Amino acid sequence: MASPPPFPAAGASTPAKPPWLRVKAPLQERVGAVSHLLADLQLNTVCQEASCPNIGECFAAGTATFLIMGPGCTRACPYCDIDFVRRPRPLDASEPRRLAEAVQRLGLKHVVMTSVNRDDLADGGAAQFAACVVAVRQRCPGTTIELLVPDFCGDHEALALTMATAPEVLNHNVETVPRLYRRVRPQGRYGRSLDLLEQVRRRWPRTYTKSGLMVGLGEDDDEVLAVLEDLRQRQVDIVTIGQYLSPGPQHLPVARFVTPEAFDRFREYGEALGFLQVVSTPLTRSSYHAEQVQKLMLEHPR
């Protein structure tokens, strides 16, 4: 396999941030209330751990994407702000109960649960995902559930254990184009991620599948369109596309800022391919406005 083209080193200079990436100041009172609740229940969110630019808007709206089994991750992806740890903490048996309580107290109608990579566990954390879903279903039976899962190192049994809880949405992000995997996602495999999504669609057809990728890491527009084609060939239902923003000087730098017009073109191309929903804006993140899937489920019942 040919080597990828030269890639800017971490800490390299990046283009100035354009005006369309400015974020409105959140309502501090509501943000503080959600932060206090999460601290009170000793829960992690990807909003906080991954330095999401939409944290103010989402917390102000009373929503959050829960990060289980963390906060330390066993993979050191150079784009991600979640800390890498060689020896993650043991799983907490009380985490599912505390997460379900948070969902109830926040009054969530749709909840997103994700996790760090736990390659130290035989099942990659699948049993903990399942336990969290069961706890939420018992406490909040009307809440729809979206799981944003790791690749489980290609373990189909771990995937089956997770899917036995019948989440309404199964999300797994491809993150970037295949050419950049060795630099951006060195412990991931593009084909393995596509296989996971294909497995879910084939074996659990009532579940909506979802994936997402970042742009601005050195890919070109044609490569983004090719990823959309690959995902649609696996009958993925929902796709998200957003601008990569470097968390800090030790992470991969931004190679380019993609214009809003280009994001519109990605959306139009995805819609033409047949995705049920394409969310493509500079500030889009995988779980941004995820609750809108409930409308999609009503319009396209399974």
HUQUI-V876127 format. One record per run of one state. SS is the DSSP state (hx for helix, st for strand, lp for the rest). FROM is the first residue (numbers start at 1). LEN is the number of residues. If there is no record, write none. Layout:
# HUQUI-V876127
SS	FROM	LEN
SS	FROM	LEN
This chain:
# HUQUI-V876127
lp	1	18
hx	19	3
lp	22	6
hx	28	13
lp	41	3
st	44	2
hx	46	4
lp	50	5
hx	55	6
lp	61	4
st	65	4
lp	69	4
st	73	1
lp	74	10
st	84	1
lp	85	10
hx	95	12
lp	107	3
st	110	6
lp	116	10
hx	126	14
lp	140	4
st	144	5
lp	149	3
hx	152	3
lp	155	1
hx	156	8
lp	164	5
st	169	3
lp	172	3
st	175	1
lp	176	2
hx	178	7
lp	185	5
hx	190	14
lp	204	4
st	208	8
lp	216	5
hx	221	13
lp	234	4
st	238	6
lp	244	16
hx	260	14
lp	274	3
st	277	4
lp	281	9
hx	290	10
lp	300	3
